[in-house]
């Protein structure tokens, strides 16, 4: 996975975790949902990066 892909997925996961925890602490269910979506986006970006590696032979 390229450094760019790793960075994007990590940023999404960290941003999602912060939103999830902040939403939990403030009882803000919308923010929690956004956080969970961001974490899922980061996981998807990881999978896309892995697929790119598979097809590029890395």
Secondary structure as the mmCIF struct_conf table of DSSP 4:
data_model
#
loop_
_struct_conf.conf_type_id
_struct_conf.id
_struct_conf.beg_label_comp_id
_struct_conf.beg_label_asym_id
_struct_conf.beg_label_seq_id
_struct_conf.end_label_comp_id
_struct_conf.end_label_asym_id
_struct_conf.end_label_seq_id
HELX_RH_AL_P HELX_RH_AL_P1 UNK A 3 UNK A 25
TURN_TY1_P TURN_TY1_P1 UNK A 26 UNK A 27
HELX_RH_AL_P HELX_RH_AL_P2 UNK A 29 UNK A 56
TURN_TY1_P TURN_TY1_P2 UNK A 57 UNK A 57
#
